[in-house]
Amino acid sequence: MQKFDEMYTKLPYEFFSKGEQIRDHYKIYDAWLARQPGDMMAKRRAEAEMIFRRVGITFAVYGAKDEDGSGTERLIPFDLIPRIIPAAEWASMEKGLVQRVTALNRFIHDVYHDQEIIKAGLIPKEQIVNNAQFRPEMVGVDVPNNVYSHIAGVDIVRAPDAQGKGEYYVLEDNLRVPSGVSYMLENRKMMMRLFPDLFSHHHVAPVAHYPDLLLETLRASAPPATPDPTVIVLTPGMYNSAYFEHAFLAQQMGIELVEGQDLVVKDNFVYMRTTRGPKRVDVIYRRVDDDFLDPDVFRPTSTLGCAGLMEAYKAGNVVICNAVGTGVADDKSIYPYVPKMIEFYLGEKPILNNVPTYMCRQADDLKYVLANLKDLVVKEVHGAGGYGMLVGPAATKAEIEDFRKAVIANPSGYIAQPTLSLSSCPTFVESGIAPRHIDLRPFVLSGKEVQMVPGGLTRVALKDGSLVVNSSQGGGTKDTWILEDPDIPFATSAPGQQQSQTQGE
């Protein structure tokens, strides 16, 4: 099999430096691949798909319905070529992530208490109180450790810089019910199964302890004076697109997976039904959106939550992770203010920068956006999953004009960003090895301290030239290798472990 540099001389920022030299951290992998038979990768991909399908690692795509009303089940395409990040880059990114998530949690607490950032004039009040994710029910409610987003998924991209290495930017913050960590874990297991020899040549930081860190975070968030808290995972049910992940994490943590119908509230305490009778619940890791948590408070027709849950929550008898109302901080209209939050709450300059953002609610920004739609990425502030957005350079004239009308009709509902030249990574596609654009979603856990495993879920846009990495839009995933360096310790390495991962996870 050919080396990468013999086939593609301009795979920017990840593999090559300025499209010329292979980066040091990819050289061992490149030499290994060159020694492999030509049909090896295709055989390994077929084996991976067979195993993933057998294990049931799928997601449901809604809109393409089966006869019984469930979503169409699909495998998320898994790419065999890892995304490799050296220790120094990860160490800097990790510090930036801790800083950012800490500031966001401070912001959410402030929003529901003294609103000092509004009084300081840094964020307009209407941007918060008129936000669809702002929950008046949370005003004045105290939560353990003042942590609202216990599990955050921060999407990071890399774009060009003057040195040709590329600079990391935060594309968006996912603070409500971020998904994808199960694929991070399963991708690593698959890579170690298919290519065990590779791990003997690379000092890859482990990720398998994530479920332990997650359970530790959830238990640390329990109501005060709860020595042995009962933790559960609350799922909308088997037809949810991320149900595999809900079941997977419950199994990995050794806790119960429940649906709303399994819960009952009595005397402001939450209980789950068991074969031995009701059992009190102290911490709920919910994978259900706010609107469906409690029919007495939010959507009255919801059958996914539990009546009375909010009263028990506000009384401090149960903790919901992530907290109700957390979405006020991950709305795309709030995203542009995060650098100011970091300076306001922490007195520090941001380590990770935002992508420059135009807020269409502001007249000057709106004028610029409308004049440059063909060159911008325009997003709905409440959009998710790659929906509700326009990628100007890839759009038709008709699509641009339709989006123009939508923006003019509701300017406050949109933001816009320049079309970044996102970094690309070697990817094994039908035609062979080719560059494809990627992002990275590290998962940040906040309890009594902020922790994370080294790495995250690398998502890849499998369509040639596409910038949309979402699985619902045809994207795939890669294993993410953070290379350890004994001279560069990570802030949150595996307990008792600072060695290479060569023996499995």
Order of alpha helices (4+ residues) and beta strands (2+ residues): alpha-beta-beta-alpha-alpha-beta-beta-beta-alpha-alpha-alpha-beta-beta-alpha-alpha-beta-alpha-beta-beta-beta-beta-beta-alpha-beta-alpha-beta-beta-alpha-beta-beta-alpha-beta-beta-beta-beta-beta-beta-beta
